[in-house]
Amino acid sequence: MPTEKNTITFEPTRKDELSSFLEANKDKYHEFWIILTKKKEANPQPVSFSEVVDEAIKHGLIDSRTKSVNDEKYGVRLTKRRNPDKR
């Protein structure tokens, strides 16, 4: 995962933990990599992809890509939404 200064990586174990993390950090970082467990490795998953997307939208973020971390985990990249007035 990227290690830029404006990037942070987080692996939530619960949806409310993800929400609290995003709320606390949404103004500090431009890019977030949320690490999730693949479906075949955990049933039920601690936090699902759709829960990440729902929380991202609530906090003004958008998902843009996914990337495999290893056989059991993958990352979802979240970034701040662009202001349509600044195009």
TIDREN-649347 format. One record per residue: residue number from 1; residue in three letters; x, y, z of N, C-alpha, C, O in turn. Coordinates in Angstrom, 3 decimals. Layout:
<pts>
+-----+------+----------+----------+----------+----------+----------+----------+----------+----------+----------+----------+----------+----------+
|  nr | rest |      n.x |      n.y |      n.z |     ca.x |     ca.y |     ca.z |      c.x |      c.y |      c.z |      o.x |      o.y |      o.z |
+-----+------+----------+----------+----------+----------+----------+----------+----------+----------+----------+----------+----------+----------+
| NUM |  ALA |        X |        Y |        Z |        X |        Y |        Z |        X |        Y |        Z |        X |        Y |        Z |
...
+-----+------+----------+----------+----------+----------+----------+----------+----------+----------+----------+----------+----------+----------+
</pts>
This chain:
<pts>
+-----+------+----------+----------+----------+----------+----------+----------+----------+----------+----------+----------+----------+----------+
|  nr | rest |      n.x |      n.y |      n.z |     ca.x |     ca.y |     ca.z |      c.x |      c.y |      c.z |      o.x |      o.y |      o.z |
+-----+------+----------+----------+----------+----------+----------+----------+----------+----------+----------+----------+----------+----------+
|   1 |  MET |    0.832 |   -1.184 |    0.000 |    0.000 |    0.000 |    0.000 |    0.879 |    1.250 |    0.000 |    1.994 |    1.223 |    0.519 |
|   2 |  PRO |    0.386 |    2.333 |   -0.574 |    1.154 |    3.573 |   -0.634 |    1.490 |    4.103 |    0.753 |    0.749 |    3.875 |    1.710 |
|   3 |  THR |    2.599 |    4.805 |    0.854 |    3.007 |    5.365 |    2.137 |    3.216 |    6.871 |    2.048 |    4.001 |    7.427 |    2.814 |
|   4 |  GLU |    2.536 |    7.532 |    1.137 |    2.641 |    8.978 |    1.012 |    2.174 |    9.652 |    2.295 |    1.405 |    9.077 |    3.066 |
|   5 |  LYS |    2.641 |   10.862 |    2.512 |    2.281 |   11.605 |    3.723 |    0.772 |   11.835 |    3.825 |    0.220 |   11.841 |    4.926 |
|   6 |  ASN |    0.115 |   12.020 |    2.706 |   -1.311 |   12.314 |    2.706 |   -2.165 |   11.059 |    2.569 |   -3.341 |   11.137 |    2.213 |
|   7 |  THR |   -1.569 |    9.901 |    2.853 |   -2.248 |    8.623 |    2.731 |   -2.208 |    7.892 |    4.064 |   -1.211 |    7.951 |    4.785 |
|   8 |  ILE |   -3.298 |    7.202 |    4.389 |   -3.357 |    6.408 |    5.603 |   -4.023 |    5.071 |    5.285 |   -4.926 |    4.999 |    4.451 |
|   9 |  THR |   -3.573 |    4.027 |    5.951 |   -4.123 |    2.680 |    5.781 |   -4.778 |    2.266 |    7.088 |   -4.259 |    2.537 |    8.171 |
|  10 |  PHE |   -5.934 |    1.601 |    6.976 |   -6.672 |    1.191 |    8.173 |   -7.415 |   -0.110 |    7.892 |   -7.990 |   -0.285 |    6.818 |
|  11 |  GLU |   -7.401 |   -1.022 |    8.868 |   -8.130 |   -2.277 |    8.746 |   -9.200 |   -2.346 |    9.841 |   -8.901 |   -2.721 |   10.975 |
|  12 |  PRO |  -10.435 |   -1.987 |    9.509 |  -11.501 |   -1.980 |   10.519 |  -11.981 |   -3.396 |   10.859 |  -11.935 |   -4.304 |   10.029 |
|  13 |  THR |  -12.437 |   -3.552 |   12.094 |  -13.013 |   -4.834 |   12.507 |  -14.533 |   -4.748 |   12.646 |  -15.220 |   -5.763 |   12.765 |
|  14 |  ARG |  -15.045 |   -3.507 |   12.629 |  -16.495 |   -3.287 |   12.720 |  -16.852 |   -2.039 |   11.916 |  -16.014 |   -1.159 |   11.716 |
|  15 |  LYS |  -18.096 |   -1.970 |   11.460 |  -18.562 |   -0.826 |   10.669 |  -18.485 |    0.471 |   11.482 |  -18.071 |    1.499 |   10.946 |
|  16 |  ASP |  -18.872 |    0.447 |   12.753 |  -18.839 |    1.665 |   13.565 |  -17.404 |    2.140 |   13.799 |  -17.162 |    3.339 |   13.936 |
|  17 |  GLU |  -16.463 |    1.212 |   13.843 |  -15.053 |    1.568 |   13.970 |  -14.577 |    2.295 |   12.710 |  -13.837 |    3.274 |   12.794 |
|  18 |  LEU |  -15.006 |    1.811 |   11.547 |  -14.676 |    2.464 |   10.281 |  -15.263 |    3.869 |   10.239 |  -14.577 |    4.816 |    9.854 |
|  19 |  SER |  -16.518 |    4.011 |   10.629 |  -17.175 |    5.315 |   10.621 |  -16.438 |    6.313 |   11.519 |  -16.206 |    7.454 |   11.119 |
|  20 |  SER |  -16.074 |    5.890 |   12.716 |  -15.341 |    6.762 |   13.646 |  -13.983 |    7.153 |   13.079 |  -13.562 |    8.304 |   13.195 |
|  21 |  PHE |  -13.301 |    6.190 |   12.466 |  -11.994 |    6.453 |   11.858 |  -12.102 |    7.489 |   10.743 |  -11.320 |    8.439 |   10.697 |
|  22 |  LEU |  -13.067 |    7.307 |    9.849 |  -13.229 |    8.249 |    8.741 |  -13.600 |    9.639 |    9.251 |  -13.088 |   10.639 |    8.749 |
|  23 |  GLU |  -14.469 |    9.706 |   10.222 |  -14.871 |   11.006 |   10.786 |  -13.663 |   11.724 |   11.390 |  -13.497 |   12.929 |   11.201 |
|  24 |  ALA |  -12.831 |   10.993 |   12.109 |  -11.680 |   11.598 |   12.774 |  -10.572 |   12.002 |   11.801 |   -9.776 |   12.891 |   12.107 |
|  25 |  ASN |  -10.513 |   11.365 |   10.641 |   -9.382 |   11.582 |    9.742 |   -9.708 |   12.183 |    8.379 |   -8.794 |   12.447 |    7.597 |
|  26 |  LYS |  -10.970 |   12.405 |    8.076 |  -11.334 |   12.841 |    6.722 |  -10.742 |   14.188 |    6.335 |  -10.557 |   14.452 |    5.147 |
|  27 |  ASP |  -10.441 |   15.036 |    7.291 |   -9.845 |   16.332 |    6.975 |   -8.318 |   16.322 |    7.074 |   -7.670 |   17.304 |    6.713 |
|  28 |  LYS |   -7.743 |   15.223 |    7.560 |   -6.293 |   15.118 |    7.736 |   -5.599 |   14.478 |    6.542 |   -4.426 |   14.747 |    6.282 |
|  29 |  TYR |   -6.322 |   13.632 |    5.816 |   -5.712 |   12.858 |    4.731 |   -6.522 |   12.998 |    3.454 |   -7.735 |   13.205 |    3.489 |
|  30 |  HIS |   -5.834 |   12.881 |    2.329 |   -6.510 |   12.922 |    1.033 |   -6.911 |   11.524 |    0.580 |   -7.941 |   11.344 |   -0.071 |
|  31 |  GLU |   -6.094 |   10.539 |    0.927 |   -6.299 |    9.180 |    0.430 |   -6.306 |    8.191 |    1.584 |   -5.479 |    8.263 |    2.493 |
|  32 |  PHE |   -7.254 |    7.266 |    1.527 |   -7.383 |    6.207 |    2.527 |   -7.330 |    4.858 |    1.818 |   -7.946 |    4.686 |    0.766 |
|  33 |  TRP |   -6.606 |    3.909 |    2.382 |   -6.660 |    2.527 |    1.922 |   -7.287 |    1.736 |    3.060 |   -6.690 |    1.586 |    4.125 |
|  34 |  ILE |   -8.488 |    1.234 |    2.829 |   -9.194 |    0.429 |    3.814 |   -8.941 |   -1.035 |    3.474 |   -9.235 |   -1.481 |    2.365 |
|  35 |  ILE |   -8.398 |   -1.774 |    4.426 |   -8.038 |   -3.173 |    4.214 |   -9.196 |   -4.060 |    4.664 |   -9.674 |   -3.965 |    5.794 |
|  36 |  LEU |   -9.630 |   -4.922 |    3.749 |  -10.752 |   -5.822 |    4.016 |  -10.337 |   -7.276 |    3.828 |   -9.385 |   -7.576 |    3.108 |
|  37 |  THR |  -11.066 |   -8.172 |    4.486 |  -10.850 |   -9.605 |    4.332 |  -11.717 |  -10.097 |    3.181 |  -12.895 |   -9.754 |    3.092 |
|  38 |  LYS |  -11.128 |  -10.902 |    2.302 |  -11.881 |  -11.448 |    1.176 |  -12.991 |  -12.360 |    1.675 |  -12.847 |  -13.019 |    2.705 |
|  39 |  LYS |  -14.106 |  -12.397 |    0.937 |  -15.280 |  -13.182 |    1.325 |  -14.946 |  -14.635 |    1.622 |  -15.420 |  -15.191 |    2.613 |
|  40 |  LYS |  -14.141 |  -15.250 |    0.779 |  -13.847 |  -16.674 |    0.958 |  -13.006 |  -16.954 |    2.198 |  -12.902 |  -18.104 |    2.624 |
|  41 |  GLU |  -12.405 |  -15.919 |    2.785 |  -11.553 |  -16.090 |    3.959 |  -12.281 |  -15.844 |    5.277 |  -11.806 |  -16.270 |    6.330 |
|  42 |  ALA |  -13.414 |  -15.173 |    5.236 |  -14.157 |  -14.871 |    6.469 |  -15.639 |  -14.763 |    6.158 |  -16.061 |  -13.958 |    5.328 |
|  43 |  ASN |  -16.409 |  -15.579 |    6.833 |  -17.849 |  -15.523 |    6.648 |  -18.497 |  -15.563 |    8.022 |  -18.476 |  -16.610 |    8.670 |
|  44 |  PRO |  -19.062 |  -14.480 |    8.483 |  -19.229 |  -13.203 |    7.785 |  -17.949 |  -12.371 |    7.838 |  -17.093 |  -12.564 |    8.701 |
|  45 |  GLN |  -17.847 |  -11.451 |    6.899 |  -16.713 |  -10.530 |    6.878 |  -16.840 |   -9.536 |    8.022 |  -17.954 |   -9.146 |    8.373 |
|  46 |  PRO |  -15.704 |   -9.111 |    8.624 |  -15.773 |   -8.084 |    9.675 |  -16.451 |   -6.805 |    9.161 |  -17.312 |   -6.238 |    9.834 |
|  47 |  VAL |  -16.051 |   -6.359 |    7.963 |  -16.640 |   -5.188 |    7.299 |  -16.685 |   -5.522 |    5.808 |  -15.692 |   -5.979 |    5.242 |
|  48 |  SER |  -17.824 |   -5.296 |    5.178 |  -17.970 |   -5.635 |    3.764 |  -17.619 |   -4.449 |    2.871 |  -17.553 |   -3.306 |    3.324 |
|  49 |  PHE |  -17.396 |   -4.745 |    1.601 |  -17.109 |   -3.704 |    0.614 |  -18.257 |   -2.697 |    0.556 |  -18.022 |   -1.489 |    0.530 |
|  50 |  SER |  -19.502 |   -3.190 |    0.536 |  -20.643 |   -2.267 |    0.443 |  -20.747 |   -1.371 |    1.676 |  -21.165 |   -0.218 |    1.566 |
|  51 |  GLU |  -20.374 |   -1.885 |    2.843 |  -20.372 |   -1.034 |    4.046 |  -19.308 |    0.055 |    3.931 |  -19.529 |    1.188 |    4.356 |
|  52 |  VAL |  -18.165 |   -0.284 |    3.361 |  -17.106 |    0.717 |    3.159 |  -17.598 |    1.816 |    2.224 |  -17.412 |    3.001 |    2.501 |
|  53 |  VAL |  -18.219 |    1.428 |    1.126 |  -18.721 |    2.413 |    0.162 |  -19.791 |    3.296 |    0.813 |  -19.773 |    4.513 |    0.635 |
|  54 |  ASP |  -20.717 |    2.702 |    1.558 |  -21.757 |    3.480 |    2.247 |  -21.150 |    4.497 |    3.210 |  -21.559 |    5.658 |    3.233 |
|  55 |  GLU |  -20.181 |    4.063 |    3.997 |  -19.537 |    4.975 |    4.951 |  -18.735 |    6.053 |    4.220 |  -18.715 |    7.208 |    4.645 |
|  56 |  ALA |  -18.087 |    5.684 |    3.142 |  -17.310 |    6.654 |    2.374 |  -18.206 |    7.788 |    1.887 |  -17.866 |    8.964 |    2.022 |
|  57 |  ILE |  -19.331 |    7.430 |    1.329 |  -20.267 |    8.439 |    0.812 |  -20.724 |    9.374 |    1.927 |  -20.812 |   10.585 |    1.727 |
|  58 |  LYS |  -21.014 |    8.817 |    3.093 |  -21.454 |    9.632 |    4.238 |  -20.400 |   10.666 |    4.642 |  -20.728 |   11.732 |    5.163 |
|  59 |  HIS |  -19.133 |   10.335 |    4.395 |  -18.041 |   11.208 |    4.820 |  -17.420 |   11.996 |    3.667 |  -16.327 |   12.544 |    3.803 |
|  60 |  GLY |  -18.122 |   12.050 |    2.532 |  -17.654 |   12.844 |    1.402 |  -16.486 |   12.222 |    0.652 |  -15.695 |   12.928 |    0.027 |
|  61 |  LEU |  -16.379 |   10.897 |    0.716 |  -15.306 |   10.185 |    0.039 |  -15.892 |    9.312 |   -1.057 |  -17.092 |    9.040 |   -1.073 |
|  62 |  ILE |  -15.031 |    8.873 |   -1.978 |  -15.473 |    8.020 |   -3.067 |  -14.452 |    6.897 |   -3.250 |  -13.248 |    7.109 |   -3.106 |
|  63 |  ASP |  -14.947 |    5.705 |   -3.566 |  -14.033 |    4.600 |   -3.832 |  -13.594 |    4.668 |   -5.287 |  -14.392 |    4.983 |   -6.169 |
|  64 |  SER |  -12.319 |    4.370 |   -5.534 |  -11.839 |    4.496 |   -6.906 |  -11.145 |    3.243 |   -7.417 |  -11.076 |    3.030 |   -8.627 |
|  65 |  ARG |  -10.634 |    2.416 |   -6.524 |   -9.989 |    1.198 |   -6.985 |   -9.804 |    0.221 |   -5.843 |   -9.887 |    0.582 |   -4.669 |
|  66 |  THR |   -9.554 |   -1.018 |   -6.211 |   -9.218 |   -2.034 |   -5.228 |   -7.879 |   -2.649 |   -5.630 |   -7.486 |   -2.613 |   -6.796 |
|  67 |  LYS |   -7.195 |   -3.206 |   -4.649 |   -5.888 |   -3.793 |   -4.908 |   -5.675 |   -4.953 |   -3.939 |   -5.912 |   -4.823 |   -2.738 |
|  68 |  SER |   -5.232 |   -6.074 |   -4.466 |   -4.960 |   -7.236 |   -3.625 |   -3.754 |   -6.948 |   -2.731 |   -2.742 |   -6.414 |   -3.185 |
|  69 |  VAL |   -3.881 |   -7.308 |   -1.459 |   -2.774 |   -7.169 |   -0.514 |   -2.048 |   -8.509 |   -0.410 |   -0.820 |   -8.572 |   -0.476 |
|  70 |  ASN |   -2.831 |   -9.578 |   -0.246 |   -2.311 |  -10.939 |   -0.216 |   -3.466 |  -11.891 |   -0.515 |   -4.509 |  -11.450 |   -0.999 |
|  71 |  ASP |   -3.306 |  -13.181 |   -0.238 |   -4.356 |  -14.151 |   -0.561 |   -5.627 |  -13.961 |    0.256 |   -6.697 |  -14.408 |   -0.156 |
|  72 |  GLU |   -5.526 |  -13.307 |    1.403 |   -6.671 |  -13.164 |    2.300 |   -7.245 |  -11.751 |    2.363 |   -8.390 |  -11.576 |    2.780 |
|  73 |  LYS |   -6.489 |  -10.758 |    1.967 |   -6.893 |   -9.354 |    2.147 |   -6.797 |   -8.570 |    0.845 |   -6.047 |   -8.924 |   -0.065 |
|  74 |  TYR |   -7.579 |   -7.493 |    0.785 |   -7.483 |   -6.533 |   -0.313 |   -7.747 |   -5.141 |    0.227 |   -8.337 |   -4.976 |    1.295 |
|  75 |  GLY |   -7.306 |   -4.148 |   -0.517 |   -7.486 |   -2.770 |   -0.093 |   -8.450 |   -2.040 |   -1.016 |   -8.500 |   -2.293 |   -2.219 |
|  76 |  VAL |   -9.210 |   -1.134 |   -0.425 |  -10.121 |   -0.268 |   -1.177 |   -9.597 |    1.156 |   -1.016 |   -9.422 |    1.641 |    0.102 |
|  77 |  ARG |   -9.354 |    1.810 |   -2.128 |   -8.847 |    3.190 |   -2.088 |  -10.019 |    4.158 |   -2.045 |  -10.919 |    4.105 |   -2.884 |
|  78 |  LEU |   -9.993 |    5.038 |   -1.061 |  -10.987 |    6.100 |   -0.924 |  -10.271 |    7.437 |   -1.039 |   -9.184 |    7.618 |   -0.490 |
|  79 |  THR |  -10.878 |    8.360 |   -1.747 |  -10.341 |    9.714 |   -1.843 |  -11.469 |   10.710 |   -1.658 |  -12.648 |   10.370 |   -1.760 |
|  80 |  LYS |  -11.082 |   11.950 |   -1.383 |  -12.082 |   13.002 |   -1.231 |  -12.752 |   13.263 |   -2.561 |  -12.114 |   13.217 |   -3.613 |
|  81 |  ARG |  -14.030 |   13.536 |   -2.507 |  -14.767 |   13.896 |   -3.727 |  -14.300 |   15.264 |   -4.185 |  -14.023 |   16.147 |   -3.373 |
|  82 |  ARG |  -14.218 |   15.427 |   -5.486 |  -13.874 |   16.738 |   -6.041 |  -15.052 |   17.667 |   -5.902 |  -16.208 |   17.260 |   -6.014 |
|  83 |  ASN |  -14.743 |   18.914 |   -5.659 |  -15.770 |   19.947 |   -5.621 |  -16.111 |   20.284 |   -7.075 |  -15.231 |   20.743 |   -7.803 |
|  84 |  PRO |  -17.356 |   20.076 |   -7.527 |  -17.691 |   20.334 |   -8.928 |  -17.487 |   21.786 |   -9.348 |  -17.343 |   22.067 |  -10.538 |
|  85 |  ASP |  -17.471 |   22.698 |   -8.406 |  -17.245 |   24.117 |   -8.727 |  -15.796 |   24.418 |   -9.057 |  -15.503 |   25.472 |   -9.622 |
|  86 |  LYS |  -14.870 |   23.510 |   -8.716 |  -13.436 |   23.754 |   -8.914 |  -12.885 |   23.030 |  -10.131 |  -11.670 |   22.856 |  -10.226 |
|  87 |  ARG |  -13.707 |   22.608 |  -11.047 |  -13.223 |   21.906 |  -12.247 |  -12.630 |   22.840 |  -13.229 |  -12.176 |   22.413 |  -14.291 |
+-----+------+----------+----------+----------+----------+----------+----------+----------+----------+----------+----------+----------+----------+
</pts>
